[in-house]
């Protein structure tokens, strides 16, 4: 309890009354959904400052068959907290999730130059450990966590909003087996593309499938496939839904030309944006299909 994940999840009106089950790690959360122990899993996948949460992305790409149901973007503000009575000058160790520690490097270097950063399973888990501490490092330690975690675990906040960048935000995804949400007109699709062979122009040939159809990519990242040193795949987020003709055509072409394409979901994108451009592309594709069909009808 007291995590950014909980805060982001409870910010979704249709999920605010869901029965929540907290687990120790993102991997545990995803496997619980994969095994049917829970209906949905909700995990962080990307941070505006530190980039991809590889534990989540790799689990979705390689270890599970879960599909993304939606994304949620939450502005992130981090507080430094400790047990009642602990002063800033007392702190020898600072505990938090690795991404959170990294997001506060400058503040820690300036205000706690001698403190040792210690990774935890989550920001809230760091706060929880302090609350029940008996070890001297923990008793005289601090946690970097959401301000709500201090209320949940009875800690005092020593400093507010210590993140190094004011515009920090984290992207979360809700995932479940099998189902694909209906298109909304403001959607994303996530895939993993494995190269047929490592040769010049292989990435270009993948990207051309999207460029030729005027499909915008919102994310492109290479990840090792775990099959051998130097063997990489590409994780791609693109605008549009599998139900859109132009997106379906692009994925069909990729599947026919490359060894493997893993579909990770089509889902509502975070925020609100107009979808006229996407509709224009789809309409243009349909007009082109009609044109080709009319020409073929003339063949004797």
N, C-alpha and C positions, 0 to 999 in steps of 0.2 A: 504494500500500500504506500501511497505517497510518491509514485513514480510519474514521470512525464507521460508514459504510456497510459496510465490511468487517467490523467488529466485530459489527454487528447481523446481517449475513448469516451469519457463521460461528457465531452463536448458535442458528441453526436446525439441528437435528440432521440433517434430511434433505438439507440443502444444504451442510453443512460439508465434504463431500468433492468438491463441484463444482469444475470447472476455471474459475478466475476470470480475467477479462480487464478490466484497468483502462483507462478512457478519460479524456480531459481534462475534459469537462464533463457535466452531467446530460443536456443536449440530445444530446450524442454517444452517450451510453449508450442513451437511448430510441430514437434513430434506428437504432442497430445492431440492436436487437431488431425494430424495424419492418421493416428490410431483410433480416432473416433471418441476419445475421452472427453473432448469438448466440441462444440459446434463450430466455433471460430477461434482463430488466433489473431492477436493484435500485437505487432512488433515494429520497432524502429528499423528503417532500412537505409536512411540517408540523412546526413547533417550538412547544413549549408557551409560550415567551416571545415569540418574534418572529412567530408565526403561519405562514401558508401560504408555502411555497417556490414562488413564482409561476412560476419557470422550469419546474418539473416539472408543476405543475397545468395551466398553459396549453398545454404540449406535449401532455399527455394529452387535454385538452379540444378543442384546435383542430388540432394538427399531426400526430397519429398516430391509429391505430385499435387501439391496445393496450388490453388489459383487465387490471384488477387481479386478481391471483391470491391475495394475502394481504397483511395489514399486520403490521408489526413495530414495537413501541414500545421504544425504548432510552433508559434514563436517561443524561443527558449531563453529563460532567465535563470541563472544559477546563483545560489546563496551559499555562503560558508557558514557552517553551523557546528556547534560543539555541545558537550554536556554543560549543564548550569554551573557557573563558577569558573570555567576555563576561560583564560584570557588569550588574546592573540599571541602574546609573548610566550605562552606555555606550550604552544603547538609544535610538535616534533614530526608528526606524520599527518598526511591528508589523504583521505580515502574517497574514491568515487569510481564510476564507470570510466574506462580509459578515454572514451571520446570526450567526456566532461572534463577530465583532468587536462586534456590537450587544449580544450577551449578556454582554459583559464591560465595558460602558461605565463603570460606577461604579468597578470595580477599577482600570481604566486611568486614570480621572480622578484617583484618589487616589494611585496608585503610579507612574504614568508620564504626568504631565500634559502634558509637552512632546512626547511621541512621536506621530508621524503614523500613523494607521491606514491600511493599504494592502490593498485587496481582492485575493484570489487565487481560483483556480478551485475549491479545496477546502482544508480544514484541512491535510490531508496534503501537498498541493501546496506550501503555504507552508513546511512543514518541509523538504520536498525541495529547494526553492529555496535555503534557508539552507545546507543541507549542501554544496551545490556552488557557493557564492557566491564571486564575485570583486569584485562591485560593493561600494563602501564602505557604502552604505545597508544592503545585505544582510549584509555582514560584521559590522556593528555593529547589526544588527536582531534582532528576535525573532519567533517565530511562536506563534499560539494554536492548539493542536491536541490531539488525544487523547494521553495519556501514552505509549501504545504507539508513536506516531510518533517520539518521541525515541529509543526503542530501535532502530527500523528505520533511522533516518537518522543516528545517532551524535551526537545533540544532548544538551545538559544541560538538565534541568528547573530553572527558576529559581523557579517558584511553582506550587503544586498547586491545583486546584479554584478557579479564579479567576472562575467564572461568578457573576453577580449574584444568582441565585436557586437555592437548593438543590434545588428540585423540578423542575428543568429536564429535559425529555425531548424526543426527536425521533421522529416517526412516519415509517416507511419503507414503501414498497410494492414488491412483486414483481409485475412485469407481463410479459405475453406476448400474442402475437396470438391471437385467435379463441376460445380455450378458456375455459370458465366452470367453476370448481371446484364439486363437489357440495355441497349444503347440509350444515352441521354442527349446526345448531340455535343457533349463536352467530355470526351473520353480519352483514355490512353490504352495502349496495348503494350505488354511487356513480353519479350521473347529472348531466347538464347540461341545464337547461331554458331554451330560448330563447322569449321572449315573442312572441306573435302581433302585439301592438301595445303601445306604451307608453301605457297609459291607467290611470285610477284603478281600484284594486282588482285589477290584474292579478296582483300577487304574492299577494294574499289568496286569489284563486281557485286558485292553485297550491298554497298551503299547506292549503287546505280539503280537497284530495284526500287528504292524509295525516291531517289531524285527524279526518276523518269515519271513517277506518279504524283510528284509534288507533295509527298508526305514528309512532314517535319519530324525530325528526331529530337527528343528532349533529353536523351541520355545515350551515350555510347561509351562502353567501358570494356576493356579486355580483362579476362580472368584465366588463370591456369586451369586446365581441364582435369588435372590430377592423373592424366594418362602418361605423362612423361615430361621431362624438362623441355621447355620451349614449345609445348603444345598448348595453344590458347584458343579460347572461344570469345564471342562478343555478346555482351549483355546490352540489349537495346530497348529503350522506351520510345514509343512513337505516338503521335497524335492520331486519334481515330479508334474505331471499334471493329472487331472481326466481322460484325454485321454490315459494315460499310463495304460496298463492292470494291472500292479502290484498295482498301487494306487487305481484304481477302485475296485479291488478285496478286498483291505484292507477296504475301505469305505463301501463296500457291507456287509462285515462281521461285521463291527462295527454297521451298521444300523440294522442288524438282531438280534444282541445280546444286544443292549442297547436301552433305552427308546427313546432317541432322538439324532440325529446328525444334526447340522446345518452346511450347506455348505456355506462358505464365499468367495469362489473364488479359481480358479487356474489361475495363472498369471506369466508373466516374472519376474524372480528374478533380483534384482539389481546387477550391476557389470557384469563381464565376467568370466566364469568358464567352464571348460571342462565338458561334460556330458557323457563321456564314461562309468562311473560307473553305471549311471542310465540306459544306454542302455544295459549294460551287465546284469543287474538284470532283465530287461524286456525280453531279449533274453533267459535268464535262465528259467524264468517263462513260456515262450512259449514252450521251449524244454520239460519242465516238463509236460505241458498240452498235448503235443504230445505223450509223454511216457505213460501217463495215458490213453489217447484215444486209443493207440495201445494195451494196456493191456485189456481194456474193450472190444475191438473188438474181443478178443479171447473167451469171455464168451459164452458158448453154451446155 
